[in-house]
Amino acid sequence: MTKIRKEYITNADFDPAKVANASSAAEGLCKWVLAMELYDRVAKVVAPKKIALAEAEAELEATMAQLNEKRSELRRVEERLANLKQQFQEMTEKKEKLEFQVGIDGLLKIGDGLLKIKEINFEKLGKVSKITPN
């Protein structure tokens, strides 16, 4: 390509329109050489970009794999959190029921205690009334 660029591309007579006067085959050959030279310049610009693109795509693929792994891990954590919230809700309800039950049981015990005291007092009153007539 260096020889083509030095000897032909810089030559003012190496123009397809001028060469067409001499021969149509030479015109086609001239167009082909110009196209190959253009292709070579473009390929040299594009090649590093293709390499960079391949590297970027490989990096993206690795990053996406990590992202998907983290998303999966997050999904598991969110499911565990939802289960723990459900358990917490159930245990809170159970605790409230037990507190209510304990409250009722406590009141019933107090009530039973008061009834026993009342019975004892009535028994004492009954014994006292037997001892002292009205």
TORDODREN-750914 format. One line per 2 residues: number of its first residue (from 1); their letters; for each residue x, y, z of N, C-alpha, C. Coordinates in Angstrom, 1 decimal, padded with zeros to 4 digits, always signed. Layout:
TORDODREN-750914
NUM> A> X:Y:Z:X:Y:Z:X:Y:Z ~ ...
***
This chain:
TORDODREN-750914
1> MT> +000.8:-001.2:+000.0:+000.0:+000.0:+000.0:+000.9:+001.3:+000.0 ~ +002.0:+001.2:+000.6:+002.9:+002.3:+000.6:+003.3:+002.7:-000.8
3> KI> +003.6:+001.8:-001.6:+004.1:+002.0:-003.0:+002.9:+002.7:-003.7 ~ +001.7:+002.1:-003.5:+000.5:+002.7:-004.3:+000.3:+004.1:-003.8
5> RK> +000.4:+004.4:-002.5:+000.1:+005.7:-002.1:+001.2:+006.7:-002.6 ~ +002.4:+006.3:-002.6:+003.5:+007.1:-003.1:+003.5:+007.4:-004.6
7> EY> +003.3:+006.3:-005.3:+003.5:+006.4:-006.8:+002.2:+006.7:-007.5 ~ +001.1:+006.2:-007.1:-000.2:+006.3:-007.9:-001.1:+007.3:-007.3
9> IT> -001.4:+007.3:-006.1:-002.5:+008.1:-005.5:-002.1:+009.6:-005.6 ~ -000.8:+009.9:-005.4:-000.3:+011.3:-005.5:-000.2:+011.8:-007.0
11> NA> -000.2:+010.9:-008.0:-000.1:+011.2:-009.4:-001.4:+011.8:-009.9 ~ -001.4:+013.0:-010.4:-002.6:+013.7:-010.9:-003.2:+013.0:-012.1
13> DF> -002.4:+012.2:-012.8:-003.0:+011.5:-014.0:-003.7:+010.2:-013.6 ~ -003.5:+009.8:-012.3:-004.2:+008.6:-011.9:-005.6:+008.9:-011.4
15> DP> -006.4:+009.2:-012.4:-007.8:+009.6:-012.1:-008.6:+008.8:-013.1 ~ -009.7:+008.1:-012.6:-010.5:+007.3:-013.4:-011.0:+008.0:-014.7
17> AK> -011.4:+009.3:-014.5:-011.9:+010.0:-015.7:-010.9:+010.2:-016.7 ~ -009.6:+010.5:-016.3:-008.6:+010.7:-017.3:-008.1:+009.4:-017.9
19> VA> -008.1:+008.3:-017.1:-007.6:+007.0:-017.5:-008.7:+006.4:-018.5 ~ -010.0:+006.8:-018.3:-011.0:+006.3:-019.2:-010.8:+006.6:-020.7
21> NA> -010.1:+007.7:-020.9:-009.8:+008.1:-022.3:-008.9:+007.1:-023.0 ~ -008.0:+006.5:-022.2:-007.1:+005.5:-022.7:-007.7:+004.2:-022.8
23> SS> -008.4:+003.7:-021.7:-009.0:+002.4:-021.8:-010.0:+002.2:-020.7 ~ -011.1:+001.5:-021.0:-012.1:+001.3:-020.0:-011.6:+000.3:-019.0
25> AA> -010.8:-000.7:-019.4:-010.2:-001.6:-018.4:-009.3:-000.9:-017.5 ~ -008.5:+000.0:-018.0:-007.6:+000.8:-017.1:-008.4:+001.7:-016.2
27> EG> -009.6:+002.2:-016.6:-010.4:+002.9:-015.7:-010.9:+002.1:-014.6 ~ -011.4:+000.9:-014.9:-011.8:-000.1:-013.8:-010.7:-000.4:-012.9
29> LC> -009.5:-000.7:-013.4:-008.4:-001.0:-012.6:-008.0:+000.2:-011.7 ~ -008.1:+001.4:-012.2:-007.8:+002.6:-011.4:-008.8:+002.8:-010.3
31> KW> -010.1:+002.6:-010.6:-011.2:+002.6:-009.6:-010.9:+001.6:-008.5 ~ -010.5:+000.4:-008.9:-010.3:-000.7:-008.0:-009.1:-000.3:-007.0
33> VL> -008.0:+000.2:-007.6:-006.9:+000.6:-006.8:-007.2:+001.7:-005.8 ~ -008.0:+002.7:-006.2:-008.4:+003.7:-005.3:-009.3:+003.2:-004.2
35> AM> -010.2:+002.2:-004.6:-011.1:+001.6:-003.6:-010.3:+000.8:-002.6 ~ -009.3:+000.1:-003.0:-008.5:-000.7:-002.1:-007.7:+000.2:-001.2
37> EL> -007.2:+001.3:-001.7:-006.5:+002.2:-000.8:-007.4:+002.8:+000.2 ~ -008.6:+003.2:-000.2:-009.6:+003.7:+000.8:-009.9:+002.6:+001.8
39> YD> -010.1:+001.4:+001.3:-010.5:+000.3:+002.2:-009.3:+000.1:+003.3 ~ -008.1:+000.2:+002.8:-007.0:+000.0:+003.7:-006.9:+001.1:+004.8
41> RV> -007.2:+002.3:+004.4:-007.2:+003.4:+005.4:-008.3:+003.2:+006.4 ~ -009.5:+002.8:+005.9:-010.6:+002.6:+006.8:-010.4:+001.4:+007.7
43> AK> -009.8:+000.4:+007.1:-009.6:-000.9:+007.9:-008.6:-000.6:+009.1 ~ -007.6:+000.3:+008.8:-006.7:+000.6:+009.9:-007.3:+001.5:+011.0
45> VV> -008.3:+002.2:+010.6:-009.0:+003.0:+011.6:-010.0:+002.1:+012.4 ~ -010.7:+001.2:+011.7:-011.7:+000.4:+012.3:-011.2:-000.7:+013.1
47> AP> -010.0:-001.3:+012.7:-009.5:-002.5:+013.4:-009.3:-002.3:+014.9 ~ -008.7:-001.2:+015.3:-008.5:-001.0:+016.8:-009.9:-000.8:+017.5
49> KK> -010.8:-000.2:+016.7:-012.2:+000.0:+017.3:-012.9:-001.4:+017.4 ~ -012.6:-002.3:+016.5:-013.2:-003.6:+016.6:-012.7:-004.4:+017.8
51> IA> -011.3:-004.2:+018.0:-010.7:-004.8:+019.2:-011.3:-004.3:+020.5 ~ -011.4:-002.9:+020.5:-011.9:-002.3:+021.7:-013.3:-002.7:+021.9
53> LA> -014.1:-002.8:+020.9:-015.5:-003.3:+021.0:-015.6:-004.7:+021.5 ~ -014.7:-005.6:+021.0:-014.7:-007.0:+021.5:-014.4:-007.0:+023.0
55> EA> -013.4:-006.2:+023.4:-013.0:-006.1:+024.8:-014.1:-005.6:+025.7 ~ -014.8:-004.5:+025.2:-015.9:-003.9:+025.9:-017.1:-004.9:+026.0
57> EA> -017.3:-005.7:+025.0:-018.4:-006.6:+025.0:-018.1:-007.8:+026.0 ~ -016.8:-008.2:+026.0:-016.4:-009.2:+027.0:-016.5:-008.7:+028.4
59> EL> -016.2:-007.4:+028.6:-016.3:-006.8:+030.0:-017.8:-006.7:+030.3 ~ -018.6:-006.3:+029.4:-020.0:-006.2:+029.6:-020.6:-007.5:+030.0
61> EA> -020.2:-008.5:+029.3:-020.7:-009.9:+029.6:-020.4:-010.3:+031.0 ~ -019.1:-010.1:+031.4:-018.7:-010.4:+032.7:-019.5:-009.6:+033.8
63> TM> -019.7:-008.3:+033.5:-020.4:-007.5:+034.4:-021.9:-007.9:+034.5 ~ -022.4:-008.2:+033.4:-023.8:-008.7:+033.4:-024.0:-010.0:+034.1
65> AQ> -023.0:-010.9:+034.0:-023.0:-012.1:+034.8:-023.0:-011.8:+036.3 ~ -022.2:-010.9:+036.7:-022.1:-010.4:+038.1:-023.4:-009.8:+038.5
67> LN> -024.0:-009.0:+037.7:-025.2:-008.3:+038.0:-026.3:-009.3:+038.1 ~ -026.4:-010.3:+037.2:-027.4:-011.3:+037.4:-027.3:-012.2:+038.6
69> EK> -026.0:-012.4:+039.0:-025.7:-013.2:+040.2:-026.2:-012.3:+041.4 ~ -025.9:-011.0:+041.4:-026.4:-010.2:+042.5:-027.9:-010.0:+042.6
71> RS> -028.5:-010.0:+041.4:-030.0:-009.9:+041.3:-030.6:-011.2:+041.9 ~ -030.0:-012.3:+041.6:-030.4:-013.6:+042.2:-030.3:-013.6:+043.7
73> EL> -029.1:-013.1:+044.1:-028.9:-013.0:+045.6:-029.9:-012.1:+046.2 ~ -030.1:-011.0:+045.6:-031.1:-010.0:+046.1:-032.5:-010.6:+046.2
75> RR> -032.9:-011.4:+045.2:-034.2:-012.0:+045.2:-034.3:-013.0:+046.4 ~ -033.2:-013.7:+046.6:-033.2:-014.7:+047.8:-033.3:-013.9:+049.1
77> VE> -032.6:-012.8:+049.2:-032.7:-012.0:+050.4:-034.1:-011.4:+050.6 ~ -034.7:-010.9:+049.5:-036.0:-010.3:+049.6:-037.0:-011.4:+050.0
79> ER> -036.9:-012.6:+049.5:-037.8:-013.7:+049.9:-037.6:-014.0:+051.3 ~ -036.4:-014.1:+051.8:-036.1:-014.4:+053.2:-036.7:-013.3:+054.1
81> LA> -036.5:-012.0:+053.7:-037.1:-010.9:+054.4:-038.6:-011.0:+054.5 ~ -039.2:-011.3:+053.3:-040.7:-011.5:+053.3:-041.1:-012.6:+054.3
83> NL> -040.4:-013.7:+054.3:-040.7:-014.8:+055.3:-040.5:-014.3:+056.7 ~ -039.5:-013.6:+057.0:-039.2:-013.1:+058.3:-040.3:-012.1:+058.8
85> KQ> -040.7:-011.3:+057.8:-041.8:-010.3:+058.1:-043.1:-011.1:+058.4 ~ -043.4:-012.1:+057.7:-044.6:-012.9:+057.9:-044.5:-013.6:+059.3
87> QF> -043.3:-014.2:+059.6:-043.2:-014.8:+060.9:-043.3:-013.8:+062.0 ~ -042.7:-012.6:+061.8:-042.9:-011.5:+062.8:-044.3:-011.2:+063.0
89> QE> -045.1:-011.0:+062.0:-046.5:-010.7:+062.1:-047.2:-011.8:+062.8 ~ -047.0:-013.0:+062.5:-047.6:-014.1:+063.1:-047.3:-014.2:+064.6
91> MT> -046.0:-014.0:+064.9:-045.6:-014.0:+066.3:-046.1:-012.8:+067.1 ~ -046.2:-011.7:+066.5:-046.8:-010.5:+067.1:-048.3:-010.8:+067.5
93> EK> -049.0:-011.3:+066.5:-050.4:-011.7:+066.8:-050.5:-012.7:+067.9 ~ -049.7:-013.7:+067.9:-049.7:-014.7:+068.9:-049.4:-014.1:+070.3
95> KE> -048.4:-013.2:+070.3:-048.1:-012.5:+071.6:-049.2:-011.7:+072.1 ~ -049.9:-011.0:+071.2:-051.1:-010.2:+071.6:-052.2:-011.1:+072.1
97> KL> -052.4:-012.2:+071.5:-053.4:-013.1:+072.0:-053.0:-013.7:+073.4 ~ -051.7:-014.0:+073.5:-051.3:-014.5:+074.8:-051.4:-013.4:+075.9
99> EF> -051.0:-012.2:+075.6:-051.1:-011.1:+076.5:-052.6:-010.9:+076.9 ~ -053.5:-011.0:+075.9:-054.9:-010.9:+076.2:-055.4:-012.0:+077.1
101> QV> -054.9:-013.2:+076.8:-055.3:-014.4:+077.6:-054.7:-014.3:+079.0 ~ -053.5:-013.8:+079.1:-052.9:-013.7:+080.4:-053.7:-012.6:+081.2
103> GI> -054.1:-011.6:+080.5:-054.9:-010.5:+081.2:-056.2:-011.1:+081.7 ~ -056.9:-011.9:+080.9:-058.1:-012.5:+081.2:-057.9:-013.5:+082.4
105> DG> -056.9:-014.3:+082.3:-056.6:-015.3:+083.3:-056.2:-014.6:+084.6 ~ -055.5:-013.5:+084.5:-055.2:-012.7:+085.7:-056.4:-012.2:+086.4
107> LL> -057.3:-011.7:+085.5:-058.6:-011.1:+086.1:-059.4:-012.2:+086.7 ~ -059.4:-013.4:+086.0:-060.2:-014.5:+086.6:-059.6:-015.0:+087.9
109> KI> -058.3:-015.0:+088.0:-057.6:-015.4:+089.3:-058.0:-014.3:+090.3 ~ -057.9:-013.1:+090.0:-058.3:-012.0:+090.9:-059.7:-012.2:+091.4
111> GD> -060.6:-012.5:+090.3:-062.0:-012.7:+090.6:-062.2:-013.9:+091.5 ~ -061.5:-015.0:+091.2:-061.6:-016.2:+092.1:-061.1:-015.8:+093.5
113> GL> -060.0:-015.1:+093.6:-059.5:-014.7:+094.9:-060.5:-013.9:+095.7 ~ -061.1:-012.9:+095.0:-062.1:-012.1:+095.6:-063.3:-012.9:+096.1
115> LK> -063.7:-013.9:+095.3:-064.8:-014.8:+095.6:-064.5:-015.6:+096.9 ~ -063.2:-016.1:+096.9:-062.8:-016.9:+098.1:-062.8:-016.0:+099.4
117> IK> -062.3:-014.8:+099.2:-062.3:-013.8:+100.3:-063.8:-013.6:+100.8 ~ -064.6:-013.4:+099.8:-066.0:-013.1:+100.1:-066.6:-014.3:+100.8
119> EI> -066.3:-015.6:+100.3:-066.9:-016.8:+100.9:-066.4:-016.9:+102.4 ~ -065.1:-016.6:+102.5:-064.5:-016.7:+103.9:-065.2:-015.7:+104.8
121> NF> -065.4:-014.5:+104.3:-066.0:-013.5:+105.1:-067.5:-013.9:+105.4 ~ -068.2:-014.4:+104.4:-069.5:-014.9:+104.7:-069.5:-016.0:+105.7
123> EK> -068.6:-016.9:+105.6:-068.5:-018.0:+106.6:-068.2:-017.4:+108.0 ~ -067.3:-016.4:+108.1:-067.0:-015.8:+109.4:-068.3:-015.1:+109.9
125> LG> -069.0:-014.4:+109.0:-070.2:-013.7:+109.4:-071.3:-014.7:+109.8 ~ -071.3:-015.9:+109.2:-072.2:-016.9:+109.6:-071.9:-017.4:+110.9
127> KV> -070.6:-017.6:+111.2:-070.2:-018.1:+112.5:-070.5:-017.0:+113.6 ~ -070.2:-015.8:+113.2:-070.4:-014.7:+114.1:-071.9:-014.5:+114.4
129> SK> -072.8:-014.7:+113.4:-074.2:-014.5:+113.6:-074.8:-015.7:+114.4 ~ -074.1:-016.8:+114.3:-074.6:-018.0:+115.2:-074.2:-017.7:+116.6
131> IT> -073.1:-017.0:+116.8:-072.7:-016.8:+118.2:-073.5:-015.7:+118.8 ~ -073.7:-014.6:+118.1:-074.5:-013.5:+118.6:-075.8:-013.4:+117.9
133> PN> -076.9:-013.7:+118.5:-078.2:-013.6:+117.9:-078.6:-012.1:+117.7 ~ -079.4:-011.9:+116.7:-079.9:-010.5:+116.4:-080.8:-010.0:+117.5
***
